[in-house]
């Protein structure tokens, strides 16, 4: 298979996988919660343009917002609170009603505590007149109403709805540990023992897929997860991809995906409501036509996240090469000691051969990194062209 055919096959496979996950509102396997950074970038998609700009300014100035230990957990807590409140009104049994109201009160207190931490933090927001003026001048000041809106937005952070938070985190940690232990033991005399220990660690890990409220949450979670994967990759931040980092603003891309996804979901919900309320055939036909017109918007969003998925997949493979670079660098650092040893023995042929070997390794690394850069180019062009079209 030619390189072009392999590229096309990989592109089609990843796009189909992303679409399949969104259609079934589930992602294969169990995954870590989104980082606070990803959660805030997605939350910006729920906010107005001035607030989004302030958040962008704060991010670039290194001014974050308060952390409460994970906004994915906040989403689950909010969902549970809303569910308990509804049940407290709908249940007929008086004892059950009291139980639900007691639980709702407990959850409400927790939510209020988190709200206060995010909205009124004196550490993160200027409180004095001069501090507020300075922050406004720098474009990093969030008014109280904007902070309230931000808290409401991070309450919508996409998160899997399967399993309790601590149970999910524990399963993910055990599964990750088991995988690392198994890989570390490969090609060693302890390989069989390592596999048995890894199997024992991972035996109790639940293998249910992560399920989400709907396809929109699935898409947003995927985009946030891929942002975390790419932004956390040492390869992405290496000198080999400095040009690409300047071409693609990952944070801005995630916010734009969130903005369009939130808008699409809102419009579709309004159209669904209008369809239910309309009784004339002409009106229903017109609404259905508008619903069909939105299909290409969804397809483009899926393609954008699929492009991020291809970049994430590329860097997962490239990280293997980075480890090779580090190993070569370590070998090169031994050169001076090797030369001293060889000089004392009067034999320099081994030193020459070693130098050629290290040089060949670097040549191979550079060649492979150029291959990765070429593969990355198409996806970055696609992402930036979508963003430019929206502008």
Residue, then its C-alpha position, 0 to 999 in steps of 0.5 A: x500500500x502506498x503512503x498516500x493510500x495509507x494516509x487516506x485509510x488512516x483518515x477514513x478509519x479515525x473519522x468513522x470511529x469518531x462518528x461512531x462514538x458520537x452516534x452511540x454517545x459512548x467512547x470505547x474504554x474508560x478515560x481520565x477526567x478532562x483537565x481544568x484547562x480543557x474544561x474552561x476552554x469548553x465552558x467558553x463555548x457557552x459564554x458571550x464574546x466579551x467573556x470569551x475574550x477575557x478568558x483568552x487574555x487571562x490564559x495568555x497572561x497566565x491568569x487562570x481561574x480557581x480549581x475545585x479538584x476537577x470540573x468533570x466531578x462538578x458536572x456529575x455533582x450538578x447532574x445528581x443534584x438536579x436529579x434528586x431535586x426532581x425526584x423529591x417533587x415527584x415521589x409520593x412517599x413522604x419518607x422518601x420525599x424527606x430523604x431526597x430533600x435531605x440529599x438535595x440540601x447536602x448536594x446544594x451546600x457542596x455546589x454553593x461551596x464550589x460556586x463561592x470558590x470559583x466566583x469570589x476567589x480573592x487570589x484569582x480576581x482583583x478586589x480593590x479599586x486599583x486592582x480592578x482598574x489595572x485588570x480592566x486595562x490589561x483585559x483580564x478582569x471578569x465582572x461578577x456576572x461573568x464569573x457567575x456565568x463561567x461557573x454555570x458553564x463549567x457545571x456543564x463540563x462533558x463527563x462520562x455518566x457511568x460510575x461514581x467519580x472515585x470509582x472511575x478515577x481508581x479504575x483508570x489509575x489501575x488500568x494505566x498502572x497495569x499497562x505500564x508494568x506490562x510494557x516495562x517487563x517486555x523483552x526482559x527475563x521478568x516478562x512472564x512475571x510482569x504480565x501476571x502482576x499486571x493482569x492481577x492489578x487490572x483484574x478488578x478494573x471495570x471494562x464498561x465503555x464511557x457513556x455520555x448524555x448525548x452525542x454533543x457531550x461525546x464530541x465535546x469530551x473527545x475534543x477536550x481529551x484530545x486537547x489534553x493528549x496533544x498539549x501534554x505531549x513532549x513531542x508537541x512541545x519539542x523543537x521539531x514542531x515549533x512551526x506547527x505550534x505557531x500554526x495551530x492554536x490548540x486552545x482556540x480550536x477547542x473553544x471554537x469547536x465548543x462554541x459551534x457545538x453548543x450553538x448547534x445543540x441549542x438550535x436543534x433543540x429549538x427546532x425540535x420544540x417548534x416541530x412538536x408545537x406545529x400542527x400544519x403540514x407546511x410548517x412541519x415541512x419547513x422545520x424539517x428542511x431547516x433541520x436537514x440544512x444543519x446536517x453539514x454543520x454536524x459533519x464538519x464538527x465531527x471532521x474537526x474533532x477527527x482531525x484532532x484525533x489524527x494529530x493525537x494518534x500521530x503524537x502517540x506514535x511519535x513519542x516512541x521516537x522521542x524516547x529514542x532521541x533521549x536514549x541517543x542523547x544519553x549515549x552521546x553524553x558518554x562520548x567524552x568518557x568513552x574517548x578517555x578510556x579508548x585513548x588510554x588503551x591506544x585504540x580510537x577505531x571504536x570511538x570513530x565507529x561510535x560517533x558514526x553510529x550516534x550520527x546515524x541515529x540522529x539522521x534517522x530521527x530527523x528523517x522520521x520527524x520530517x515524516x511526522x511533520x508532513x503527516x501533521x500538515x494536512x490536519x493543521x491546514x484543515x483545522x485552520x481553514x475551518x477557523x478562517x472560514x468562520x472568521 
